[in-house]
Amino acid sequence: MSVEIEDPEKEKEHLKQLRRALIASTIGTTIEWYDFFLYSTATPTVFNKIFFPPGDPDSATVNAFAVYAVGFVARPIGAAIFGHFGDRLGRKNTLLITLVLMCLGTFLVAFVPNYSTIGMGGAGILSVLRFIQGIGVGGEWGGAVVLSMEWTRVGQRGFSASWPQFGVPAGLLLANAALLLFGLTSPTDFLAWGWRIPFGLSIFLLALGVYIRLGVMESPTYHKLVSENRIESRPVIEALRSHPKQIILSTLVRMSEQAPFYIFTSFVLTFTTGKTLGYNKNFIIYAIMVAAALGFVTIPGFGYLSDRLGRKPVYIAGAIVTGVFGFIYFAMLDTKVPGVAFLAVAISLIPHDMQYGPQAAMIAEGFPGPVRYSGASIGYHSLP
């Protein structure tokens, strides 16, 4: 369903609302992913040391990643819950709720007692908060993409819908920067209290995100659905019933970018800083930050390219490059040459971004307005 511009004044207002929607979606997803990535960065560097029994670091790391995985289990649940409300009650209001859930879940992590205080109870509380975070993320992506896309005219949606995707590298950069900044304290102080501050800062990000999103108007597509009495009463069920093929394809198409992304941004911290390669943790974090910063250009750039060349050609090229680069990536790390390893990590997300840029529009365009939030969210988050 395209946005129709009838006269210059309406076009001016449309562009104003489009800018607001893009800014709100991008800043909102940046905050959401900042919160989410704090976990992924802290898991192999902090949580494995303070929330589990000492003496067996390998087991503690595995247990910490198990807590981390709870968020991925929660994401498809959040997609179904907020997909329903996003299609029933509107994109804007639903996005406000997902933001509150995510930021509050992250803020409370700052106050979770460690193992020396309450034993494994701390890990249990952490798991609950991680689940809340995952619920929020599950509802966030679909709404941000749909709101941005529905304010955009056909032919420009690849570029516009890529901006919420931009929140991923921005959040990744901020999360790593925050942990690096407070990691300048002594190792003892960092494990005692320094790591908690970035999580506590989420309360301020929540205030900023809510303020920005309150200024955005509901999408014209949703208003038209309301005026035509075409709001679906059970959008999740209807999406699953009428568009199962598109949901499955949306899930499968993510496989070539999802797994490599977490290898390049999370697993790499454990793989390179452990006994195998022995790189300094901060050295690898700096390289990840460079990779994230490159995404500021590559994600919207490949989204724009998909408007010119088509979603599928750009996406397929990205999948092929990612597959080939995986072998080159680990070969570069295994050289144990710092400069080569830094370069490998720094450029690792470019093949991923070839897919991630056009991905949002490619998935959301596959569903009609009445079930777009539900269908896109479920398809995107069905693969943890």
N, C-alpha and C positions, 0 to 999 in steps of 0.2 A: 504494500500500500504506500504510495509515494506522497510526499508533501507537495501540494500544489500552491504555487505563488501566483496570485491574480493581479496584483498591482504593485508599484514601487514601495508604497507604505507598508503593505503586508510583507513584502520581501525584506524590507529593513527590519521589521519586527521579528520576522522569521530568523534572520541572521543573528539578531540579538539573543533570541532564545536558544538558538543552536549553540552559540558560544557559551552561554550559561550552562547548557546541558553538558557540553564537552568538558568544561572546567569542573563542574560538580562531579561528573562521573570519574574523571581522571584523578582529581584530588581525593575523592572518596575511595577509589580502588587503591590509590597509593597508601592511604592510611590503613586500609584493610590489610594490604599485603605487607606493609611495614610490621603490623602486629603479627601476621602469620609467619613471616620470615625471621622474626626475633626468635621464635621457637626453633626453626631449622638451624640457625646459627648457634644458638645457645645449647642445643641438644648434645652435640659431640664435644663441646668445650666447657660447659658448666653443669648441666643437669645430670650428666653421668657421674659427676663427682660429688654432688651434694644431696641428691635425693635417693640414693641407693647405697646399700652396704659397702663399706670400703674393703679393699683387699683383692678384688677381682675386677680390674678396670674393663676388661673385654665384656664380661657379663653385664656390668653396669651400663656400658655403651649400648649393648643390644636392648636392655630394658628401657633406656632412655629413648631409643628410636621407636620402641613399641608404644610409648606414650605419644610420641610424635605422630605415629600412624593413626591414633585415635581421631585426629583431626580429619584425616582422609576418609575414614569411615563415616564421619558426620556430614561431610560435604554433600553427598547425594540426598541425604535426609533433608538438609537445609534447602537443597534445590527444589525438592518436591513441596515442602512447606511454603516457601516464599514464592515459588512459581505459582502456586494456587492463589495466594493473596495478591501477587503482582498482576495477574490476569483478571482477578475479580475486583480488586479495590484500587488498582492503579500502580504505576511504576514508582512514582516519586515517594509516596508514603511508605511503601514496602522497603525502599532503599534506606529510608531513615531508620527503620527498625533493625535492618541488618547491620548498619553502622554502629548503633548503640550496643548490640549484642557483642560484636567483635571487639570494640574498644573496652567495654566493661570486663569481658573475659580476660583480656590482656592486662588491664590495670590491676586486677585482683591477683594475678600471678606474682606481682611484686611483693605480696604479703604472705606467700605460702611458706610455712615453716619447713626447714630442711630435715634430713634424716636424723641428724644428731638431736633434734628437738622432739619430733613425734614419730620417728621411725618411718615405716612405709606409708603412713598416713599422708605425708607430704606428696608422695608420688600419686596417691589416689586423688587428692584434691587437684593436683596438676592435670590429671587425666580428665576430670570433670570440666575444668576450665578450657582445656584443649578441645573438648567436645563442643562446648559452647562456641568457641572460636570457629570451628569447622562448620557449624550450623550457619553462622553469619556469613562466612565466605561462600557457602553453597548458595545462598540467596543473593549475594552481592553481584557476582559476575553477570548473570543473566539480565538483571535489572539495569545495570550500568550500560551494558552493550545495547539493550533494546531501547532505552531512553535516548541514547546518542543516535542510534540508527533511525529511529522514528522521527527525529527532527531533521533528517537529512534527505535530500532528494536522490532519486535513483541515479546511479552513475558516479556518486561520490561516497557511497556508504563504506567501501573498503577502508578509505582513509579515516572517516569519522569514527567508525566502530573500532579502529585500531587504537584510538586514544585511551579508552578504558584499559586496553591491554598494556599500554604504556605505564600504568600503575604498577605492574609487576617489577620491571627493572628499577623504577623509582623507589618502590618499597624495599626492594632488595638492597639498593644502595644506602638508603637511610638506616635500615636495620643494621647492616654491617658497620656503617659509620658510627652509629650510636654505641655499639659494643666495643668498637675500637677506641672511641673517645674515653669511655669509662674504664676500658681495659688498661689505660695509662696508669691507673692506681697499681699498688703492689699486688702480686698474685693473691696474697692472703685477703687483702681488702676487697679485691674484685669478687672473689668467691663468697665473701661474707656479705657484702652489700652492694658493690659496684654494679653487678649485673642487673640488680633490681630496678635501678633508676630508669633505664630505657623502657622497661615495661610500665613503670609508673607514669611516664610521660604521656601515655596513651589517653589519659583523662583530658589533657589539653588538646590533643588531636581530635578527640571526640567533639569538644566544643567548636573547634574550627570546622569540622566536617558537617555538623548539624547546621551551623550558621550558613554555610555555602549551599547546602541542599535545600534549605527552606526557601531560598530565592529562586528556585527553578520551577517553571510551570510544567504541568503534566503534558505528556506527549500528545500531538494532534491525532495520532492514530487511536490512542485510547479514548480521547474525547469523541471521536467519530464513532467508535464502537458503542459507547454509551448512548449517543444520540440516536443510533440506529437500532438500539436494543439488541445488540449482538454480543453482550457479555456472556461468556460461557460459564455455566453454573458449576461444572466440574472440570476445570481446564486440564488438570494433571491426567485424569482418567481419559479425557477426550484426546489429549496429545498422545498418550500411549495407545489408544484404540485406533486413531486415524493416521498416525504418523510413526508407526513403529520402525519402519525402514530408515527414516531420516534420523531418528534417535540413535539407532544402532550404528549408522554410518558416522554420525557426529562423535559417538564414543570411540569408534575404531580409528577415525582419522586423527585422533589426538595421540594415539600410541607412539607415533614417530617423533613427537616433540615433548610429551609429558615425561617419560622416563629419562631421556637424556638431560632434560632441564634439571632434575633433582640430582642427577649424577654430577653435573657441572657446577651446581651451586651449594649442595649440602654434603653428599657423599665424599666429594673431593677433599673436604676439610679433614675427614677421618682418614682417607686413603693416603693423603700426602703428608700429614703431620704425625702419623704414627710411626711404628718401627720400620715400616716398609721403605719409605722414602726420606722421612726425617726433616721435611721442610718446616720452617717457622710458621706458626699459625697466622700471625699478622701479615706475613709475606703473601700467603695464599688469599687472605681476606682482601688485601689491596688489589690483587689480580681480579678477584670476583667483582670488586667495586668498579674496576675499569670495564669489565664485561657488561655490567649493568648500565654504566654510563653510555656505552656504545648503543645500547637499546633505545636510548632517547631519540636516536636518529634512525636506526634500522627498523624498528617496529612500525612507526608511522610511514617510513619510506617504503617498506614492502607492502603495507596496506594500500598506499597510493598506487604502487605498481600493479596491484591486483585490480584496481579500477581501470587501468589502461590495458592490461594483458589478460585479465580474467583471473578468478580465484584459483582454479584448479592448476593451471600451468605454473603459477608461482609456488603454490603449495607442494606440488609434486617435485619441483626442482629443489625445494627446501628439504624434503624428505630424503631425496637421493644424496644431497650434500651432507646431511646429518649422518647418514649411514656410513659414508666414506670417511668423514672427519673423525668418527669415533675411534677408528684404528690409528689415525694420525695423532689424535689427542693423547691416548695412553702411551704411544711410542715416545712422544715428546716429554711426557712426565717421567717416564722410565729412564731418560737420559741422565737424570739427577743434575742437570745443568740449570742453575737458577733462572737465567735469562730465557732459556727455551721453555721451561716449565711455566714461567710467568706469562709468556706469549700464548702458550696453549690454553691457559685458563682465561686470559683476557679476550681471546677471540672465540671462545667456545660457544657463546650464545648467538653468534651471527647466523649459523645454519638453523638454529632453533627459531630465531626471529623471522626467517624467511617463511616459516609456517605460521608463527604466532601473529604476525601482522595481518594477513588476510583471513585468519581463522574465525574471528568474531563475526564478521559479516557473512562469511560462508555458512556458518552454523545458523545464525539467526534468520537469514533469508530463506532458510528451508522450512519455516513455519509461518502459518498465517497469523494475523494480529490477535484473534481471540485466544490462542494458545501459545503465543510466541515466547513469553516469559517462561512458561512451564517447559515447553519443548526444548528450548535452547539451554535452559539451566540443567535439565535432566540429562540431555545429551552430552553436555560439557563435563558434568561432574559424575557421570556414571562410572567413568574410569578414574579410580583414586589417584 
